[in-house]
Amino acid sequence: MCFILIIRKASFDDLNDITDIYNESILKTVATFDTEKKSIEQQKIWFKDHGSKNPILVAEENGIVLGWAALSKYSTRCAYSDSAEISLYVKEIYQNKGIGKKLLKKIIEAGEKVGLHVVIARITEGNEKSIYLHKSVGFEHVGVMKEVGIKFGKRLDVYLMQKIYKENK
């Protein structure tokens, strides 16, 4: 039996799956500096905060959400309105199967369509796969924030990467 991966705009009905995937990452990885699981109520607020310029996508196969990606407001200050921060999470058992790259490509395309100029990625040290993945779609390394987070008892650096969309002329 062959299933087809579908990447689509997330809906409110996907929130349980998005939350489960994110909570798995909170508990097991340094991909996020959140340290306590998120509730559905917290995630509803997060979801509602994503307007037309801040898409959320899910990757699903046979009706099962395997991962998600989002472009969130980089800042509430107006001068940053054309910038977004990227989030990308794939359920652990589905990692290393190309799902993350497909999601990343689609969310980057979505960001360009809504008129973003810059997408920023903050990637925790030790996550070489994520750095490589972001480079593969045009992100460039722009800096390191030293020892800005503590998770699992260790001080961690965060690598900053960004993708600047080419101006349409």
VODRENKE-633248 format. One line per 10 residues: number of its first residue (from 1); their letters; for each residue y, x, z of C-alpha. Coordinates in nm, 3 decimals, padded with zeros to 5 digits, m for minus. Example, Ala and Ser with C-alpha at 12.3 -4.5 7.8 and 13.67 -1.06 7.14 Angstrom:
! residues 2
1) as) m00.450/01.230/00.780; m00.106/01.367/00.714 .
***
This chain:
! residues 169
1) mcfiliirka) 00.000/00.000/00.000; 00.342/00.138/m00.098; 00.663/00.044/00.078; 01.015/00.095/m00.051; 01.290/00.230/00.170; 01.595/00.004/00.163; 01.934/00.122/00.281; 02.173/m00.162/00.347; 02.474/m00.268/00.549; 02.379/m00.328/00.911 .
11) sfddlnditd) 02.402/m00.677/01.054; 02.427/m00.807/01.408; 02.053/m00.884/01.383; 01.986/m00.506/01.358; 02.153/m00.430/01.689; 01.832/m00.423/01.896; 01.675/m00.169/01.659; 01.993/00.039/01.636; 02.016/00.044/02.015; 01.649/00.137/02.059 .
21) iynesilktv) 01.684/00.428/01.815; 02.003/00.547/01.982; 01.857/00.517/02.332; 01.555/00.722/02.224; 01.796/00.994/02.115; 01.994/00.972/02.440; 01.680/01.025/02.648; 01.508/01.292/02.436; 01.767/01.495/02.245; 02.105/01.666/02.257 .
31) atfdtekksi) 02.209/01.493/01.935; 02.434/01.274/02.150; 02.612/01.364/02.470; 02.559/01.015/02.607; 02.330/01.055/02.906; 02.259/00.694/03.000; 02.095/00.432/02.782; 02.322/00.177/02.614; 02.285/m00.195/02.675; 02.295/m00.452/02.399 .
41) eqqkiwfkdh) 02.627/m00.576/02.541; 02.777/m00.226/02.509; 02.642/m00.196/02.157; 02.790/m00.533/02.059; 03.135/m00.398/02.147; 03.062/m00.079/01.949; 02.943/m00.283/01.650; 03.245/m00.515/01.653; 03.477/m00.212/01.660; 03.352/m00.110/01.316 .
51) gsknpilvae) 03.584/m00.271/01.066; 03.580/m00.259/00.688; 03.675/00.110/00.688; 03.394/00.204/00.926; 03.058/00.101/00.779; 02.723/00.098/00.955; 02.407/00.125/00.746; 02.040/00.093/00.832; 01.731/00.227/00.658; 01.442/m00.014/00.666 .
61) engivlgwaa) 01.095/m00.024/00.525; 00.879/m00.336/00.529; 01.130/m00.504/00.760; 01.126/m00.219/01.016; 01.452/m00.035/01.086; 01.371/00.337/01.078; 01.720/00.479/01.120; 02.092/00.412/01.102; 02.419/00.581/01.013; 02.778/00.493/01.097 .
71) lskystrcay) 03.129/00.606/01.021; 03.333/00.543/01.334; 03.705/00.574/01.396; 03.784/00.937/01.464; 04.078/00.836/01.682; 04.280/00.525/01.758; 04.599/00.711/01.660; 04.731/00.582/01.326; 04.766/00.927/01.169; 04.385/00.956/01.173 .
81) sdsaeislyv) 04.325/00.626/00.991; 04.171/00.796/00.686; 03.931/01.006/00.898; 03.598/00.905/01.049; 03.325/01.059/01.258; 02.969/01.033/01.135; 02.663/00.934/01.337; 02.310/00.954/01.200; 01.991/00.874/01.389; 01.632/00.831/01.271 .
91) keiyqnkgig) 01.352/00.707/01.494; 01.154/01.012/01.609; 00.824/00.915/01.442; 01.002/00.880/01.104; 01.194/01.209/01.112; 01.136/01.485/00.854; 01.047/01.233/00.581; 01.376/01.236/00.388; 01.512/00.919/00.547; 01.803/01.099/00.714 .
101) kkllkkiiea) 01.916/01.258/00.389; 01.904/00.927/00.204; 02.100/00.755/00.482; 02.351/01.041/00.491; 02.412/01.023/00.116; 02.462/00.646/00.130; 02.700/00.652/00.426; 02.904/00.927/00.257; 02.925/00.712/m00.058; 03.027/00.414/00.156 .
111) gekvglhvvi) 03.303/00.620/00.319; 03.442/00.717/m00.019; 03.435/00.354/m00.138; 03.640/00.237/00.161; 03.902/00.504/00.101; 03.832/00.760/00.372; 03.967/01.110/00.314; 03.772/01.310/00.575; 03.441/01.266/00.755; 03.384/01.479/01.064 .
121) aritegneks) 03.047/01.574/01.212; 02.996/01.715/01.561; 02.655/01.879/01.580; 02.513/02.024/01.900; 02.389/02.382/01.898; 02.023/02.426/01.819; 02.019/02.144/01.563; 01.987/02.362/01.253; 01.819/02.081/01.058; 02.126/01.861/01.102 .
131) iylhksvgfe) 02.360/02.145/01.002; 02.152/02.211/00.690; 02.138/01.840/00.609; 02.516/01.801/00.633; 02.575/02.115/00.422; 02.345/01.969/00.157; 02.588/01.679/00.100; 02.907/01.886/00.099; 03.005/01.930/00.464; 03.162/02.263/00.555 .
141) hvgvmkevgi) 03.163/02.443/00.888; 03.514/02.438/01.040; 03.467/02.555/01.398; 03.279/02.568/01.724; 03.372/02.409/02.053; 03.218/02.637/02.314; 03.027/02.496/02.612; 03.192/02.152/02.589; 02.890/01.951/02.700; 02.615/01.961/02.958 .
151) kfgkrldvyl) 02.284/01.792/02.888; 01.942/01.850/03.036; 02.101/02.108/03.268; 02.236/02.332/02.992; 02.593/02.398/02.873; 02.606/02.336/02.499; 02.831/02.432/02.210; 02.924/02.182/01.941; 02.964/02.279/01.578; 03.233/02.102/01.381 .
161) mqkiykenk) 03.174/02.022/01.017; 03.376/01.813/00.778; 03.361/01.669/00.433; 03.684/01.612/00.244; 03.660/01.365/m00.040; 03.817/01.477/m00.364; 04.134/01.291/m00.453; 04.087/01.032/m00.728; 04.345/01.114/m00.991 .
***
